[in-house]
């Protein structure tokens, strides 16, 4: 049975956003797309469980397929390698974060909006959410010794940053003087890209820092706590902008 995905962040493999926070303007996925996304997440969970317990080197694509209850050819229909298989799980959190930002009330200062969305996206309201974060910690630890798995994590963050740009632009709105010429518009675009990059890296660093500790999934030192602290320090000036 497909399991609902919950991961920190956002891979080269496309998957639908978290059902709890779909982008308001996105069309509803078709039944085929939903089934494809469910299968991808099922495979991602199987890969994450095996990587966390055995490590990537001791895990084969065949074993992931067997754990997910699919044929090996089905696995390769969706993923090029065993490391790629965890992409949808890592992507889920970034999709959720963007959905929360998109639903932010107009006029909310950007700094508080980013922090509130990150804290909510990384919250652990139930045991399933806590288990998902702990599974992600196992993946990030495994990535330290596996360049291919680490590359998937970095790709997830790069794609998350790119998808965050239009969301940040919408929250910020047109800058003063944008209508006066391309130079002003270019400056505004540069600022939006810088904010998207900084915010993405802040959450990435929070997750990587947490993965190197024994802190719990909630409370002091948790992903939500560290992400809020990183964003507070990095983007605090936005509150006064």
mmCIF file of the C-alpha atoms, coordinates in Angstrom:
data_MODEL
# 
_entry.id   MODEL 
# 
loop_
_atom_site.group_PDB 
_atom_site.id 
_atom_site.type_symbol 
_atom_site.label_atom_id 
_atom_site.label_alt_id 
_atom_site.label_comp_id 
_atom_site.label_asym_id 
_atom_site.label_entity_id 
_atom_site.label_seq_id 
_atom_site.pdbx_PDB_ins_code 
_atom_site.Cartn_x 
_atom_site.Cartn_y 
_atom_site.Cartn_z 
_atom_site.occupancy 
_atom_site.B_iso_or_equiv 
_atom_site.pdbx_formal_charge 
_atom_site.auth_seq_id 
_atom_site.auth_comp_id 
_atom_site.auth_asym_id 
_atom_site.auth_atom_id 
_atom_site.pdbx_PDB_model_num 
ATOM 1   C CA . UNK A 1 1   ? 0.000  0.000  0.000   1.00 0.00 ? 1   UNK A CA 1 
ATOM 2   C CA . UNK A 1 2   ? 1.367  3.443  -0.846  1.00 0.00 ? 2   UNK A CA 1 
ATOM 3   C CA . UNK A 1 3   ? 2.384  5.468  2.170   1.00 0.00 ? 3   UNK A CA 1 
ATOM 4   C CA . UNK A 1 4   ? 2.020  9.199  2.490   1.00 0.00 ? 4   UNK A CA 1 
ATOM 5   C CA . UNK A 1 5   ? 5.389  10.881 2.097   1.00 0.00 ? 5   UNK A CA 1 
ATOM 6   C CA . UNK A 1 6   ? 6.859  13.299 4.533   1.00 0.00 ? 6   UNK A CA 1 
ATOM 7   C CA . UNK A 1 7   ? 10.380 14.518 4.112   1.00 0.00 ? 7   UNK A CA 1 
ATOM 8   C CA . UNK A 1 8   ? 12.318 17.662 4.756   1.00 0.00 ? 8   UNK A CA 1 
ATOM 9   C CA . UNK A 1 9   ? 12.905 18.685 1.467   1.00 0.00 ? 9   UNK A CA 1 
ATOM 10  C CA . UNK A 1 10  ? 12.539 19.243 -1.703  1.00 0.00 ? 10  UNK A CA 1 
ATOM 11  C CA . UNK A 1 11  ? 14.795 15.733 -6.693  1.00 0.00 ? 11  UNK A CA 1 
ATOM 12  C CA . UNK A 1 12  ? 15.323 15.118 -10.213 1.00 0.00 ? 12  UNK A CA 1 
ATOM 13  C CA . UNK A 1 13  ? 12.143 13.060 -10.100 1.00 0.00 ? 13  UNK A CA 1 
ATOM 14  C CA . UNK A 1 14  ? 8.910  14.987 -10.125 1.00 0.00 ? 14  UNK A CA 1 
ATOM 15  C CA . UNK A 1 15  ? 6.188  14.274 -7.601  1.00 0.00 ? 15  UNK A CA 1 
ATOM 16  C CA . UNK A 1 16  ? 2.967  16.001 -6.632  1.00 0.00 ? 16  UNK A CA 1 
ATOM 17  C CA . UNK A 1 17  ? 2.963  18.486 -3.744  1.00 0.00 ? 17  UNK A CA 1 
ATOM 18  C CA . UNK A 1 18  ? 1.817  17.393 -0.296  1.00 0.00 ? 18  UNK A CA 1 
ATOM 19  C CA . UNK A 1 19  ? -2.003 17.045 -0.302  1.00 0.00 ? 19  UNK A CA 1 
ATOM 20  C CA . UNK A 1 20  ? -2.213 19.275 2.761   1.00 0.00 ? 20  UNK A CA 1 
ATOM 21  C CA . UNK A 1 21  ? -0.768 22.291 0.997   1.00 0.00 ? 21  UNK A CA 1 
ATOM 22  C CA . UNK A 1 22  ? -1.156 22.287 -2.811  1.00 0.00 ? 22  UNK A CA 1 
ATOM 23  C CA . UNK A 1 23  ? -0.211 25.501 -4.608  1.00 0.00 ? 23  UNK A CA 1 
ATOM 24  C CA . UNK A 1 24  ? -3.439 27.499 -5.005  1.00 0.00 ? 24  UNK A CA 1 
ATOM 25  C CA . UNK A 1 25  ? -2.953 28.049 -8.722  1.00 0.00 ? 25  UNK A CA 1 
ATOM 26  C CA . UNK A 1 26  ? -1.873 24.495 -9.613  1.00 0.00 ? 26  UNK A CA 1 
ATOM 27  C CA . UNK A 1 27  ? -4.306 22.293 -11.539 1.00 0.00 ? 27  UNK A CA 1 
ATOM 28  C CA . UNK A 1 28  ? -5.435 19.128 -9.793  1.00 0.00 ? 28  UNK A CA 1 
ATOM 29  C CA . UNK A 1 29  ? -3.292 16.135 -10.783 1.00 0.00 ? 29  UNK A CA 1 
ATOM 30  C CA . UNK A 1 30  ? -4.955 13.390 -12.773 1.00 0.00 ? 30  UNK A CA 1 
ATOM 31  C CA . UNK A 1 31  ? -5.584 9.934  -11.336 1.00 0.00 ? 31  UNK A CA 1 
ATOM 32  C CA . UNK A 1 32  ? -2.622 8.610  -13.322 1.00 0.00 ? 32  UNK A CA 1 
ATOM 33  C CA . UNK A 1 33  ? -0.349 11.316 -11.938 1.00 0.00 ? 33  UNK A CA 1 
ATOM 34  C CA . UNK A 1 34  ? -1.514 10.622 -8.394  1.00 0.00 ? 34  UNK A CA 1 
ATOM 35  C CA . UNK A 1 35  ? -0.852 6.907  -8.800  1.00 0.00 ? 35  UNK A CA 1 
ATOM 36  C CA . UNK A 1 36  ? 2.593  7.616  -10.241 1.00 0.00 ? 36  UNK A CA 1 
ATOM 37  C CA . UNK A 1 37  ? 3.429  9.942  -7.338  1.00 0.00 ? 37  UNK A CA 1 
ATOM 38  C CA . UNK A 1 38  ? 2.181  7.364  -4.829  1.00 0.00 ? 38  UNK A CA 1 
ATOM 39  C CA . UNK A 1 39  ? 4.362  4.670  -6.392  1.00 0.00 ? 39  UNK A CA 1 
ATOM 40  C CA . UNK A 1 40  ? 7.394  6.964  -6.362  1.00 0.00 ? 40  UNK A CA 1 
ATOM 41  C CA . UNK A 1 41  ? 6.880  7.764  -2.695  1.00 0.00 ? 41  UNK A CA 1 
ATOM 42  C CA . UNK A 1 42  ? 6.431  4.092  -1.872  1.00 0.00 ? 42  UNK A CA 1 
ATOM 43  C CA . UNK A 1 43  ? 9.753  3.322  -3.547  1.00 0.00 ? 43  UNK A CA 1 
ATOM 44  C CA . UNK A 1 44  ? 11.354 6.316  -1.798  1.00 0.00 ? 44  UNK A CA 1 
ATOM 45  C CA . UNK A 1 45  ? 10.241 5.042  1.602   1.00 0.00 ? 45  UNK A CA 1 
ATOM 46  C CA . UNK A 1 46  ? 11.628 1.590  0.844   1.00 0.00 ? 46  UNK A CA 1 
ATOM 47  C CA . UNK A 1 47  ? 14.969 3.039  -0.274  1.00 0.00 ? 47  UNK A CA 1 
ATOM 48  C CA . UNK A 1 48  ? 15.187 5.329  2.758   1.00 0.00 ? 48  UNK A CA 1 
ATOM 49  C CA . UNK A 1 49  ? 14.507 2.462  5.171   1.00 0.00 ? 49  UNK A CA 1 
ATOM 50  C CA . UNK A 1 50  ? 17.190 0.282  3.599   1.00 0.00 ? 50  UNK A CA 1 
ATOM 51  C CA . UNK A 1 51  ? 19.748 3.091  3.322   1.00 0.00 ? 51  UNK A CA 1 
ATOM 52  C CA . UNK A 1 52  ? 19.236 4.087  6.951   1.00 0.00 ? 52  UNK A CA 1 
ATOM 53  C CA . UNK A 1 53  ? 19.705 0.527  8.242   1.00 0.00 ? 53  UNK A CA 1 
ATOM 54  C CA . UNK A 1 54  ? 22.217 -0.960 5.802   1.00 0.00 ? 54  UNK A CA 1 
ATOM 55  C CA . UNK A 1 55  ? 23.768 2.018  4.040   1.00 0.00 ? 55  UNK A CA 1 
ATOM 56  C CA . UNK A 1 56  ? 23.635 2.694  0.275   1.00 0.00 ? 56  UNK A CA 1 
ATOM 57  C CA . UNK A 1 57  ? 26.624 0.483  -0.531  1.00 0.00 ? 57  UNK A CA 1 
ATOM 58  C CA . UNK A 1 58  ? 24.981 -2.591 0.969   1.00 0.00 ? 58  UNK A CA 1 
ATOM 59  C CA . UNK A 1 59  ? 21.626 -1.916 -0.698  1.00 0.00 ? 59  UNK A CA 1 
ATOM 60  C CA . UNK A 1 60  ? 20.734 -2.852 -4.269  1.00 0.00 ? 60  UNK A CA 1 
ATOM 61  C CA . UNK A 1 61  ? 18.023 -1.588 -6.563  1.00 0.00 ? 61  UNK A CA 1 
ATOM 62  C CA . UNK A 1 62  ? 16.604 -5.094 -6.591  1.00 0.00 ? 62  UNK A CA 1 
ATOM 63  C CA . UNK A 1 63  ? 16.221 -5.037 -2.813  1.00 0.00 ? 63  UNK A CA 1 
ATOM 64  C CA . UNK A 1 64  ? 14.510 -1.646 -2.917  1.00 0.00 ? 64  UNK A CA 1 
ATOM 65  C CA . UNK A 1 65  ? 12.088 -2.896 -5.547  1.00 0.00 ? 65  UNK A CA 1 
ATOM 66  C CA . UNK A 1 66  ? 11.363 -6.007 -3.506  1.00 0.00 ? 66  UNK A CA 1 
ATOM 67  C CA . UNK A 1 67  ? 10.744 -3.941 -0.346  1.00 0.00 ? 67  UNK A CA 1 
ATOM 68  C CA . UNK A 1 68  ? 8.388  -1.655 -2.296  1.00 0.00 ? 68  UNK A CA 1 
ATOM 69  C CA . UNK A 1 69  ? 6.546  -4.633 -3.805  1.00 0.00 ? 69  UNK A CA 1 
ATOM 70  C CA . UNK A 1 70  ? 7.319  -3.791 -7.428  1.00 0.00 ? 70  UNK A CA 1 
ATOM 71  C CA . UNK A 1 71  ? 9.261  -5.329 -10.288 1.00 0.00 ? 71  UNK A CA 1 
ATOM 72  C CA . UNK A 1 72  ? 12.823 -4.168 -10.930 1.00 0.00 ? 72  UNK A CA 1 
ATOM 73  C CA . UNK A 1 73  ? 11.808 -2.882 -14.369 1.00 0.00 ? 73  UNK A CA 1 
ATOM 74  C CA . UNK A 1 74  ? 9.176  -0.712 -12.675 1.00 0.00 ? 74  UNK A CA 1 
ATOM 75  C CA . UNK A 1 75  ? 11.857 0.720  -10.408 1.00 0.00 ? 75  UNK A CA 1 
ATOM 76  C CA . UNK A 1 76  ? 13.954 1.751  -13.410 1.00 0.00 ? 76  UNK A CA 1 
ATOM 77  C CA . UNK A 1 77  ? 10.903 3.196  -15.109 1.00 0.00 ? 77  UNK A CA 1 
ATOM 78  C CA . UNK A 1 78  ? 10.879 5.851  -12.409 1.00 0.00 ? 78  UNK A CA 1 
ATOM 79  C CA . UNK A 1 79  ? 14.501 6.163  -11.279 1.00 0.00 ? 79  UNK A CA 1 
ATOM 80  C CA . UNK A 1 80  ? 17.902 5.986  -12.906 1.00 0.00 ? 80  UNK A CA 1 
ATOM 81  C CA . UNK A 1 81  ? 19.721 4.781  -9.797  1.00 0.00 ? 81  UNK A CA 1 
ATOM 82  C CA . UNK A 1 82  ? 19.092 3.574  -6.259  1.00 0.00 ? 82  UNK A CA 1 
ATOM 83  C CA . UNK A 1 83  ? 20.161 6.946  -4.853  1.00 0.00 ? 83  UNK A CA 1 
ATOM 84  C CA . UNK A 1 84  ? 17.696 8.816  -7.073  1.00 0.00 ? 84  UNK A CA 1 
ATOM 85  C CA . UNK A 1 85  ? 14.899 6.798  -5.476  1.00 0.00 ? 85  UNK A CA 1 
ATOM 86  C CA . UNK A 1 86  ? 14.889 8.903  -2.288  1.00 0.00 ? 86  UNK A CA 1 
ATOM 87  C CA . UNK A 1 87  ? 14.324 12.128 -4.245  1.00 0.00 ? 87  UNK A CA 1 
ATOM 88  C CA . UNK A 1 88  ? 10.528 12.345 -3.821  1.00 0.00 ? 88  UNK A CA 1 
ATOM 89  C CA . UNK A 1 89  ? 10.830 11.822 -0.078  1.00 0.00 ? 89  UNK A CA 1 
ATOM 90  C CA . UNK A 1 90  ? 13.338 14.657 0.235   1.00 0.00 ? 90  UNK A CA 1 
ATOM 91  C CA . UNK A 1 91  ? 11.272 16.861 -2.053  1.00 0.00 ? 91  UNK A CA 1 
ATOM 92  C CA . UNK A 1 92  ? 8.075  16.556 -0.035  1.00 0.00 ? 92  UNK A CA 1 
ATOM 93  C CA . UNK A 1 93  ? 9.089  18.998 2.705   1.00 0.00 ? 93  UNK A CA 1 
ATOM 94  C CA . UNK A 1 94  ? 10.078 21.718 0.250   1.00 0.00 ? 94  UNK A CA 1 
ATOM 95  C CA . UNK A 1 95  ? 6.768  21.337 -1.560  1.00 0.00 ? 95  UNK A CA 1 
ATOM 96  C CA . UNK A 1 96  ? 4.996  21.720 1.762   1.00 0.00 ? 96  UNK A CA 1 
ATOM 97  C CA . UNK A 1 97  ? 7.056  24.797 2.689   1.00 0.00 ? 97  UNK A CA 1 
ATOM 98  C CA . UNK A 1 98  ? 6.264  26.516 -0.619  1.00 0.00 ? 98  UNK A CA 1 
ATOM 99  C CA . UNK A 1 99  ? 2.570  25.706 -0.244  1.00 0.00 ? 99  UNK A CA 1 
ATOM 100 C CA . UNK A 1 100 ? 2.543  27.307 3.207   1.00 0.00 ? 100 UNK A CA 1 
ATOM 101 C CA . UNK A 1 101 ? 4.325  30.391 1.884   1.00 0.00 ? 101 UNK A CA 1 
ATOM 102 C CA . UNK A 1 102 ? 1.877  30.699 -0.988  1.00 0.00 ? 102 UNK A CA 1 
ATOM 103 C CA . UNK A 1 103 ? -1.003 30.712 1.477   1.00 0.00 ? 103 UNK A CA 1 
ATOM 104 C CA . UNK A 1 104 ? 0.565  33.445 3.628   1.00 0.00 ? 104 UNK A CA 1 
ATOM 105 C CA . UNK A 1 105 ? -1.709 36.409 4.251   1.00 0.00 ? 105 UNK A CA 1 
ATOM 106 C CA . UNK A 1 106 ? -0.917 39.409 2.010   1.00 0.00 ? 106 UNK A CA 1 
ATOM 107 C CA . UNK A 1 107 ? 1.135  42.046 3.742   1.00 0.00 ? 107 UNK A CA 1 
ATOM 108 C CA . UNK A 1 108 ? 2.942  39.628 6.071   1.00 0.00 ? 108 UNK A CA 1 
ATOM 109 C CA . UNK A 1 109 ? 6.606  40.676 6.453   1.00 0.00 ? 109 UNK A CA 1 
ATOM 110 C CA . UNK A 1 110 ? 8.811  38.294 4.511   1.00 0.00 ? 110 UNK A CA 1 
ATOM 111 C CA . UNK A 1 111 ? 11.110 37.300 7.385   1.00 0.00 ? 111 UNK A CA 1 
ATOM 112 C CA . UNK A 1 112 ? 8.331  36.156 9.738   1.00 0.00 ? 112 UNK A CA 1 
ATOM 113 C CA . UNK A 1 113 ? 6.526  34.462 6.836   1.00 0.00 ? 113 UNK A CA 1 
ATOM 114 C CA . UNK A 1 114 ? 9.580  32.371 5.968   1.00 0.00 ? 114 UNK A CA 1 
ATOM 115 C CA . UNK A 1 115 ? 10.208 31.384 9.573   1.00 0.00 ? 115 UNK A CA 1 
ATOM 116 C CA . UNK A 1 116 ? 6.595  30.504 10.296  1.00 0.00 ? 116 UNK A CA 1 
ATOM 117 C CA . UNK A 1 117 ? 6.314  28.389 7.149   1.00 0.00 ? 117 UNK A CA 1 
ATOM 118 C CA . UNK A 1 118 ? 9.585  26.554 7.897   1.00 0.00 ? 118 UNK A CA 1 
ATOM 119 C CA . UNK A 1 119 ? 8.552  25.837 11.478  1.00 0.00 ? 119 UNK A CA 1 
ATOM 120 C CA . UNK A 1 120 ? 5.183  24.511 10.364  1.00 0.00 ? 120 UNK A CA 1 
ATOM 121 C CA . UNK A 1 121 ? 6.633  22.426 7.528   1.00 0.00 ? 121 UNK A CA 1 
ATOM 122 C CA . UNK A 1 122 ? 9.126  20.814 9.921   1.00 0.00 ? 122 UNK A CA 1 
ATOM 123 C CA . UNK A 1 123 ? 6.679  20.350 12.773  1.00 0.00 ? 123 UNK A CA 1 
ATOM 124 C CA . UNK A 1 124 ? 5.939  16.848 14.076  1.00 0.00 ? 124 UNK A CA 1 
ATOM 125 C CA . UNK A 1 125 ? 2.223  16.769 14.938  1.00 0.00 ? 125 UNK A CA 1 
ATOM 126 C CA . UNK A 1 126 ? 2.191  12.977 15.170  1.00 0.00 ? 126 UNK A CA 1 
ATOM 127 C CA . UNK A 1 127 ? 4.375  9.892  15.392  1.00 0.00 ? 127 UNK A CA 1 
ATOM 128 C CA . UNK A 1 128 ? 4.374  9.447  11.611  1.00 0.00 ? 128 UNK A CA 1 
ATOM 129 C CA . UNK A 1 129 ? 5.877  12.908 11.079  1.00 0.00 ? 129 UNK A CA 1 
ATOM 130 C CA . UNK A 1 130 ? 8.517  12.289 13.741  1.00 0.00 ? 130 UNK A CA 1 
ATOM 131 C CA . UNK A 1 131 ? 9.426  8.956  12.155  1.00 0.00 ? 131 UNK A CA 1 
ATOM 132 C CA . UNK A 1 132 ? 9.769  10.621 8.752   1.00 0.00 ? 132 UNK A CA 1 
ATOM 133 C CA . UNK A 1 133 ? 12.210 13.206 10.116  1.00 0.00 ? 133 UNK A CA 1 
ATOM 134 C CA . UNK A 1 134 ? 14.267 10.538 11.836  1.00 0.00 ? 134 UNK A CA 1 
ATOM 135 C CA . UNK A 1 135 ? 14.378 8.602  8.584   1.00 0.00 ? 135 UNK A CA 1 
ATOM 136 C CA . UNK A 1 136 ? 15.642 11.737 6.865   1.00 0.00 ? 136 UNK A CA 1 
ATOM 137 C CA . UNK A 1 137 ? 18.390 12.020 9.482   1.00 0.00 ? 137 UNK A CA 1 
ATOM 138 C CA . UNK A 1 138 ? 19.492 8.515  8.545   1.00 0.00 ? 138 UNK A CA 1 
ATOM 139 C CA . UNK A 1 139 ? 19.577 9.516  4.880   1.00 0.00 ? 139 UNK A CA 1 
ATOM 140 C CA . UNK A 1 140 ? 21.632 12.647 5.530   1.00 0.00 ? 140 UNK A CA 1 
ATOM 141 C CA . UNK A 1 141 ? 24.087 10.674 7.630   1.00 0.00 ? 141 UNK A CA 1 
ATOM 142 C CA . UNK A 1 142 ? 24.399 8.066  4.889   1.00 0.00 ? 142 UNK A CA 1 
ATOM 143 C CA . UNK A 1 143 ? 24.945 10.838 2.329   1.00 0.00 ? 143 UNK A CA 1 
ATOM 144 C CA . UNK A 1 144 ? 28.111 11.840 4.162   1.00 0.00 ? 144 UNK A CA 1 
ATOM 145 C CA . UNK A 1 145 ? 29.829 8.725  2.798   1.00 0.00 ? 145 UNK A CA 1 
ATOM 146 C CA . UNK A 1 146 ? 27.973 8.390  -0.498  1.00 0.00 ? 146 UNK A CA 1 
ATOM 147 C CA . UNK A 1 147 ? 28.667 11.068 -3.155  1.00 0.00 ? 147 UNK A CA 1 
ATOM 148 C CA . UNK A 1 148 ? 25.743 9.956  -5.342  1.00 0.00 ? 148 UNK A CA 1 
ATOM 149 C CA . UNK A 1 149 ? 23.265 10.224 -2.474  1.00 0.00 ? 149 UNK A CA 1 
ATOM 150 C CA . UNK A 1 150 ? 24.749 13.570 -1.473  1.00 0.00 ? 150 UNK A CA 1 
ATOM 151 C CA . UNK A 1 151 ? 24.316 14.778 -5.057  1.00 0.00 ? 151 UNK A CA 1 
ATOM 152 C CA . UNK A 1 152 ? 20.592 13.949 -4.878  1.00 0.00 ? 152 UNK A CA 1 
ATOM 153 C CA . UNK A 1 153 ? 20.289 16.002 -1.669  1.00 0.00 ? 153 UNK A CA 1 
ATOM 154 C CA . UNK A 1 154 ? 22.044 18.992 -3.256  1.00 0.00 ? 154 UNK A CA 1 
ATOM 155 C CA . UNK A 1 155 ? 19.935 18.696 -6.394  1.00 0.00 ? 155 UNK A CA 1 
ATOM 156 C CA . UNK A 1 156 ? 16.789 18.675 -4.292  1.00 0.00 ? 156 UNK A CA 1 
ATOM 157 C CA . UNK A 1 157 ? 17.871 21.914 -2.648  1.00 0.00 ? 157 UNK A CA 1 
ATOM 158 C CA . UNK A 1 158 ? 18.849 23.547 -5.936  1.00 0.00 ? 158 UNK A CA 1 
ATOM 159 C CA . UNK A 1 159 ? 15.491 22.755 -7.488  1.00 0.00 ? 159 UNK A CA 1 
ATOM 160 C CA . UNK A 1 160 ? 13.725 23.902 -4.331  1.00 0.00 ? 160 UNK A CA 1 
ATOM 161 C CA . UNK A 1 161 ? 15.540 27.231 -4.534  1.00 0.00 ? 161 UNK A CA 1 
ATOM 162 C CA . UNK A 1 162 ? 14.486 27.708 -8.163  1.00 0.00 ? 162 UNK A CA 1 
ATOM 163 C CA . UNK A 1 163 ? 10.848 26.927 -7.389  1.00 0.00 ? 163 UNK A CA 1 
ATOM 164 C CA . UNK A 1 164 ? 10.926 29.262 -4.407  1.00 0.00 ? 164 UNK A CA 1 
ATOM 165 C CA . UNK A 1 165 ? 11.840 32.315 -6.528  1.00 0.00 ? 165 UNK A CA 1 
ATOM 166 C CA . UNK A 1 166 ? 8.335  33.040 -7.921  1.00 0.00 ? 166 UNK A CA 1 
ATOM 167 C CA . UNK A 1 167 ? 6.809  32.474 -4.469  1.00 0.00 ? 167 UNK A CA 1 
ATOM 168 C CA . UNK A 1 168 ? 9.187  35.012 -2.901  1.00 0.00 ? 168 UNK A CA 1 
ATOM 169 C CA . UNK A 1 169 ? 8.526  37.419 -5.766  1.00 0.00 ? 169 UNK A CA 1 
ATOM 170 C CA . UNK A 1 170 ? 4.788  37.168 -5.159  1.00 0.00 ? 170 UNK A CA 1 
ATOM 171 C CA . UNK A 1 171 ? 5.205  37.803 -1.426  1.00 0.00 ? 171 UNK A CA 1 
ATOM 172 C CA . UNK A 1 172 ? 7.495  40.765 -1.951  1.00 0.00 ? 172 UNK A CA 1 
ATOM 173 C CA . UNK A 1 173 ? 5.381  42.302 -4.720  1.00 0.00 ? 173 UNK A CA 1 
ATOM 174 C CA . UNK A 1 174 ? 6.672  44.806 -7.299  1.00 0.00 ? 174 UNK A CA 1 
ATOM 175 C CA . UNK A 1 175 ? 9.528  46.902 -6.032  1.00 0.00 ? 175 UNK A CA 1 
ATOM 176 C CA . UNK A 1 176 ? 9.260  50.659 -6.074  1.00 0.00 ? 176 UNK A CA 1 
ATOM 177 C CA . UNK A 1 177 ? 10.391 51.998 -9.391  1.00 0.00 ? 177 UNK A CA 1 
ATOM 178 C CA . UNK A 1 178 ? 10.052 48.683 -11.216 1.00 0.00 ? 178 UNK A CA 1 
ATOM 179 C CA . UNK A 1 179 ? 7.990  50.403 -13.866 1.00 0.00 ? 179 UNK A CA 1 
ATOM 180 C CA . UNK A 1 180 ? 10.737 52.937 -14.525 1.00 0.00 ? 180 UNK A CA 1 
ATOM 181 C CA . UNK A 1 181 ? 13.041 50.638 -16.420 1.00 0.00 ? 181 UNK A CA 1 
ATOM 182 C CA . UNK A 1 182 ? 14.749 47.256 -16.839 1.00 0.00 ? 182 UNK A CA 1 
ATOM 183 C CA . UNK A 1 183 ? 17.567 48.159 -14.456 1.00 0.00 ? 183 UNK A CA 1 
ATOM 184 C CA . UNK A 1 184 ? 15.222 48.483 -11.495 1.00 0.00 ? 184 UNK A CA 1 
ATOM 185 C CA . UNK A 1 185 ? 13.396 45.318 -12.457 1.00 0.00 ? 185 UNK A CA 1 
ATOM 186 C CA . UNK A 1 186 ? 16.709 43.501 -12.671 1.00 0.00 ? 186 UNK A CA 1 
ATOM 187 C CA . UNK A 1 187 ? 17.696 44.716 -9.214  1.00 0.00 ? 187 UNK A CA 1 
ATOM 188 C CA . UNK A 1 188 ? 14.404 43.475 -7.804  1.00 0.00 ? 188 UNK A CA 1 
ATOM 189 C CA . UNK A 1 189 ? 14.879 40.083 -9.445  1.00 0.00 ? 189 UNK A CA 1 
ATOM 190 C CA . UNK A 1 190 ? 18.391 39.851 -8.002  1.00 0.00 ? 190 UNK A CA 1 
ATOM 191 C CA . UNK A 1 191 ? 17.116 40.520 -4.480  1.00 0.00 ? 191 UNK A CA 1 
ATOM 192 C CA . UNK A 1 192 ? 14.385 37.893 -4.813  1.00 0.00 ? 192 UNK A CA 1 
ATOM 193 C CA . UNK A 1 193 ? 16.878 35.278 -6.021  1.00 0.00 ? 193 UNK A CA 1 
ATOM 194 C CA . UNK A 1 194 ? 19.239 36.102 -3.157  1.00 0.00 ? 194 UNK A CA 1 
ATOM 195 C CA . UNK A 1 195 ? 16.452 35.678 -0.610  1.00 0.00 ? 195 UNK A CA 1 
ATOM 196 C CA . UNK A 1 196 ? 15.357 32.368 -2.174  1.00 0.00 ? 196 UNK A CA 1 
ATOM 197 C CA . UNK A 1 197 ? 18.938 31.080 -2.139  1.00 0.00 ? 197 UNK A CA 1 
ATOM 198 C CA . UNK A 1 198 ? 19.613 32.245 1.420   1.00 0.00 ? 198 UNK A CA 1 
ATOM 199 C CA . UNK A 1 199 ? 16.357 30.812 2.782   1.00 0.00 ? 199 UNK A CA 1 
ATOM 200 C CA . UNK A 1 200 ? 16.905 27.458 1.075   1.00 0.00 ? 200 UNK A CA 1 
ATOM 201 C CA . UNK A 1 201 ? 20.462 27.191 2.372   1.00 0.00 ? 201 UNK A CA 1 
ATOM 202 C CA . UNK A 1 202 ? 19.372 28.194 5.870   1.00 0.00 ? 202 UNK A CA 1 
ATOM 203 C CA . UNK A 1 203 ? 16.950 25.271 6.063   1.00 0.00 ? 203 UNK A CA 1 
ATOM 204 C CA . UNK A 1 204 ? 19.447 22.916 4.410   1.00 0.00 ? 204 UNK A CA 1 
ATOM 205 C CA . UNK A 1 205 ? 22.114 23.800 6.957   1.00 0.00 ? 205 UNK A CA 1 
ATOM 206 C CA . UNK A 1 206 ? 19.607 23.395 9.789   1.00 0.00 ? 206 UNK A CA 1 
ATOM 207 C CA . UNK A 1 207 ? 18.761 19.888 8.570   1.00 0.00 ? 207 UNK A CA 1 
ATOM 208 C CA . UNK A 1 208 ? 22.402 18.901 8.097   1.00 0.00 ? 208 UNK A CA 1 
ATOM 209 C CA . UNK A 1 209 ? 23.342 20.266 11.517  1.00 0.00 ? 209 UNK A CA 1 
ATOM 210 C CA . UNK A 1 210 ? 20.502 18.363 13.184  1.00 0.00 ? 210 UNK A CA 1 
ATOM 211 C CA . UNK A 1 211 ? 21.476 15.172 11.351  1.00 0.00 ? 211 UNK A CA 1 
ATOM 212 C CA . UNK A 1 212 ? 24.878 15.336 13.011  1.00 0.00 ? 212 UNK A CA 1 
ATOM 213 C CA . UNK A 1 213 ? 23.366 15.413 16.499  1.00 0.00 ? 213 UNK A CA 1 
ATOM 214 C CA . UNK A 1 214 ? 21.152 13.210 18.653  1.00 0.00 ? 214 UNK A CA 1 
ATOM 215 C CA . UNK A 1 215 ? 18.560 15.961 19.206  1.00 0.00 ? 215 UNK A CA 1 
ATOM 216 C CA . UNK A 1 216 ? 14.927 14.944 18.949  1.00 0.00 ? 216 UNK A CA 1 
ATOM 217 C CA . UNK A 1 217 ? 12.480 15.674 16.145  1.00 0.00 ? 217 UNK A CA 1 
ATOM 218 C CA . UNK A 1 218 ? 10.927 18.468 18.206  1.00 0.00 ? 218 UNK A CA 1 
ATOM 219 C CA . UNK A 1 219 ? 12.000 20.886 20.900  1.00 0.00 ? 219 UNK A CA 1 
ATOM 220 C CA . UNK A 1 220 ? 15.436 22.523 21.312  1.00 0.00 ? 220 UNK A CA 1 
ATOM 221 C CA . UNK A 1 221 ? 17.866 21.510 18.577  1.00 0.00 ? 221 UNK A CA 1 
ATOM 222 C CA . UNK A 1 222 ? 15.134 20.034 16.377  1.00 0.00 ? 222 UNK A CA 1 
ATOM 223 C CA . UNK A 1 223 ? 14.882 20.807 12.650  1.00 0.00 ? 223 UNK A CA 1 
ATOM 224 C CA . UNK A 1 224 ? 12.091 23.339 13.241  1.00 0.00 ? 224 UNK A CA 1 
ATOM 225 C CA . UNK A 1 225 ? 14.072 25.026 16.025  1.00 0.00 ? 225 UNK A CA 1 
ATOM 226 C CA . UNK A 1 226 ? 17.319 25.162 14.047  1.00 0.00 ? 226 UNK A CA 1 
ATOM 227 C CA . UNK A 1 227 ? 15.592 26.347 10.863  1.00 0.00 ? 227 UNK A CA 1 
ATOM 228 C CA . UNK A 1 228 ? 13.870 29.179 12.753  1.00 0.00 ? 228 UNK A CA 1 
ATOM 229 C CA . UNK A 1 229 ? 17.179 30.193 14.328  1.00 0.00 ? 229 UNK A CA 1 
ATOM 230 C CA . UNK A 1 230 ? 19.024 30.126 10.988  1.00 0.00 ? 230 UNK A CA 1 
ATOM 231 C CA . UNK A 1 231 ? 16.349 32.192 9.281   1.00 0.00 ? 231 UNK A CA 1 
ATOM 232 C CA . UNK A 1 232 ? 16.173 34.590 12.227  1.00 0.00 ? 232 UNK A CA 1 
ATOM 233 C CA . UNK A 1 233 ? 19.869 35.342 12.005  1.00 0.00 ? 233 UNK A CA 1 
ATOM 234 C CA . UNK A 1 234 ? 20.077 35.372 8.219   1.00 0.00 ? 234 UNK A CA 1 
ATOM 235 C CA . UNK A 1 235 ? 16.874 37.192 7.328   1.00 0.00 ? 235 UNK A CA 1 
ATOM 236 C CA . UNK A 1 236 ? 16.158 39.233 10.460  1.00 0.00 ? 236 UNK A CA 1 
ATOM 237 C CA . UNK A 1 237 ? 16.784 42.436 8.561   1.00 0.00 ? 237 UNK A CA 1 
ATOM 238 C CA . UNK A 1 238 ? 13.801 41.726 6.341   1.00 0.00 ? 238 UNK A CA 1 
ATOM 239 C CA . UNK A 1 239 ? 11.469 42.389 9.264   1.00 0.00 ? 239 UNK A CA 1 
ATOM 240 C CA . UNK A 1 240 ? 12.514 46.022 9.186   1.00 0.00 ? 240 UNK A CA 1 
ATOM 241 C CA . UNK A 1 241 ? 12.574 46.382 5.395   1.00 0.00 ? 241 UNK A CA 1 
# 
